[in-house]
């Protein structure tokens, strides 16, 4: 009888997963399936619950990062996040100490700061955008090919 309860839990979790499609309950459905198999084989309640928790955690920890990476593969970055990794031209010398610096990318001027404190990046140098902090681009000098 307990095996059928576990199978019902699996079914409920799979329905929730299908409704959300956000990789939220699939890991626990795997744990419930393992507990259902253990229950069918005659395992005691404690073993079933322990198996449910352990299998769920193992699936969550080891397979979720790969699944998320696979699911987000075709996602395109939008707005400011699309700038990360792109190259820009320095139009005003970048000096963190003097709090100066501007770059131009796609005909838009941005305030910029060097990723490394103390580094001065000169006008007309090419930089790579590493991150965005507020309205400033954090850049580093591009490596010459």
N, C-alpha and C positions, 0 to 999 in steps of 0.2 A: 504494500500500500504506500509506503514512504517513497518508493521509486516513482510512483505516479505523481506524487506531490512535487518531487524534484523536477519531473518532466513538465508539470504545469508551470513551475517557476521558470524553467527554460523557455517555454512558450510565451509567457508573459514578458520576460526580458527581451525576447526576440521581437515581439510586437512593439515594445517601447523603442527598441533600436531602429526598427523599420520606420516608425513614426518620426523619430528625431534625426536619423541618419547622421549622427554626430559622434559616433564611436563612444557612446556613454555606457551602455549596458552589455555590450557583446562579450566583454571579458568575464562578467559575472555569469552570463549564460554558459560559458565554457566551464566555469567552476561548478555550476549547478548540474551540468551534464555529467561531470566527473563524479559528483556526489550521487546522482541517480544511478550510475553504473555501480558504484560502491554499495549503494542500498540494495540494488538487485542481487549483488553477490553476497549479501548478508552482513555487511559491516554495521557496527553499532552507530548510534546517533553522533557520538563524539567524533568518531572517525569521519563520518559524512561531513559534518560541519568543518572539521579541520581540513579535509580535502577540498571542500568548497572554497574556503578562505585562501588556502595555499595556491591552488590552481588559478583562482581569480587574480591574486597578486602577481604570480609569475607571468600570466598572460598580460596583465596591465603593464608591468615593468619592462618586460622584454619585447613585446610585440607592438605596443602602442606607438612608440617613436617611429618604427618602420611604417606602420599603417598610416600615421598622420603625414609622414613625408610622401608616401605614395599618393594619398588622397589630395594633397595640396600641390601636386606636381604641376598641374596646368593652371594654377592660380597666378594671375598677373598682378604685379604690384601697381597700386594706383597712387595718384597725387604725389606728395613729397617722398614717400617711401620708394617710388620708382627711381629716384635720383641716386640712391645708394649704389655704389659700384661704378657709377658713370664718371666720365672725365669732364673737367671744366677748365676754363682759362682764367688765370689770376689777372684782375684788372686794377687792383690796388694791393700793394705789398701786404702780406699777411705777417703780422707780428703780435703774438699773444700778449706780450708785456705792454706794448703800446695800445693794445686793443684796437688794432686796425686790420683791415683785410676785406676784400670783396672778390667774388668770382662771378663769372658769367657762364650760364649754361642755358641753352635753348632760348636765347635772347632775353633771359631774365637774370637780373643781378641779385646776388645773395650776399649777406654778410658771411664771412668765413673765418675760421680759426684753425690753426695747425693742430694736428693730433698730438704732436710732441711739443711740450713746452720748451721754449728757447729756440725753436727752429724758426728761421725766417725764410719765407717763400717769396720770391721776387715777382714783379710784374711780368706778364706774358708767359710765366711757367705753366705747365700743365699739371693739374692735380687730380687725384681720385677722391671721390666723396666716400667717407667711411661711415659717418652717421649724421644724424640731425638732432640738434639740441635747441628746442624752441624755434627761433627764426634764424639760427646760425647753422651753417654747414661745417662739419668737422672734416678736414681734408688732410691728405698727405701727398707729398710730391710724387708724381707718377714715375715709375721706373722707365728708363729709356729702353726701347726695343732694339 
